[in-house]
Amino acid sequence: MTQRPRRTLALLATAGLAVGLLSATAGTAEAGPETTDQTWQSLLPAYTPTHVHVTGTTTTSASLAWDRPVGATRFRVAWSTSSEMTDLHRQRTRDDHITLTGLQPGTSIWVRVRVLELYGLDWVGPAATPVKVTTDSEADPAPSPSGSTLFGANYTTRAGVDERVYENRAKVARIFFEQLDGVQFSRNGAVQEALGDGVKTFVISWKETDLGAIRTFLAGIPDGLTVYTSFNHEPEDDHGKPGSTEYKAWSAEYKRQWSLQSPVMRAQGMIPTNILMAWTIFPNSGRTLTEWTPPRGTVDVFAFDAYYRQGKDPSKLVDAIVAATKSVGLERTGLAETGAPANDPSRLLLTREMRASVLDAGNFDFACYWGSVGTTGYDSRMDPATVDAWFG
């Protein structure tokens, strides 16, 4: 395998094809478009960087990453303020990611990447299609919810929930997926039930780590829907106890997965949403928010599963969620799951208070009632009175 590029170079030289070895200094600008030889370019499609995507922006910088072709050992990143790729700036890197700095706020640039070294040999491979990036505007405030909070509930194909009790009043549907290989969003029975109720907004989560499967799944979601996407909701108890080696390793992997999956979500127009247990906010949990906060810039909404019951003040729970969200540098939050036991005598009063507290907070994108019977027997199924209290 390692001899193939050397043989290819020899063949190209024998055929008399000119391969221009460009050596522009990093960060310098050149007049005129960068040219390529279409003859040799057409021979080497396998050596083009793939899946070039934006991983984050600030007012003066843009971060991008790409998939490294086999054998590629150095890259050249070219960018321009023109979609025609004139007046190029270039930087070299041996990494499969880069952060461009010194940019202007609220400005769009076009970025393309090519292989500059293959198996240690000088090389100028075909350039990937330019990607448009826009830096943050200094005048733009932090993202905020689009209008008032949407109230919804969980939908499922499993026993233990009767969506008919929602009376078509849910505006958002909370739906779980697991592994996504071969899964189609629109064929899911819970999705079909929600769409039949007129729902246009979804909060979904999965445990999938295969990026190809995730891309395929997201690409199959119909246009016209607003979808909040989450990797592995409630990750805190999945591996090990707080402080253990297993726990720390899972925390690191959870953050790494978010850095990989968030760009895939954004590329398909989804809203990356972290979903934790509200219990994690409190010191008695033995956890810290930083252990379960994805890298900065990877999520737009910091949501929680937060249940209330007799003896718990909904307004204080909402205040804690708002404070926790702001502590990680975000404004937008949500309730992916909430509710109270069906046998709680104060259930209706608390449900009304929870709804009012969410609305008063003003920064909840969504709030979903967990109307179901859990595997442990916890029963929070809704009845007509709870539906009235929750949906208003």
Sequence and secondary structure as in RCSB ss.txt:
>XXXX:A:sequence
MTQRPRRTLALLATAGLAVGLLSATAGTAEAGPETTDQTWQSLLPAYTPTHVHVTGTTTTSASLAWDRPVGATRF
RVAWSTSSEMTDLHRQRTRDDHITLTGLQPGTSIWVRVRVLELYGLDWVGPAATPVKVTTDSEADPAPSPSGSTL
FGANYTTRAGVDERVYENRAKVARIFFEQLDGVQFSRNGAVQEALGDGVKTFVISWKETDLGAIRTFLAGIPDGL
TVYTSFNHEPEDDHGKPGSTEYKAWSAEYKRQWSLQSPVMRAQGMIPTNILMAWTIFPNSGRTLTEWTPPRGTVD
VFAFDAYYRQGKDPSKLVDAIVAATKSVGLERTGLAETGAPANDPSRLLLTREMRASVLDAGNFDFACYWGSVGT
TGYDSRMDPATVDAWFG
>XXXX:A:secstr
 TTHHHHHHHHHHHHT         TT EESS     HHHHTT GGGS EEEEEEEE SS EEEEEE  TTEEEE
EEEEESSTT  SEEEEEESSSEEEE S  TT EEEEEEEEEEETTEE        EEEE   TT      SSS E
EEEE  SSSS  GGGGTT  SEEEEE    TT  GGG HHHHHHHHTT  EEEEEE    HHHHHHHHHTS TT 
EEEEEESSS TTSSS TTSHHHHHHHHHHHHHHHHHHHHHHHTT EEEEEEEGGGGSGGGS  GGGG   TTS S
EEEEE    TT  HHHHHHHHHHHHHHTT   EEEEEE   TT TTHHHHHHHHHHHHHHH  EEEEEE  SB T
T  B    HHHHHHHH 
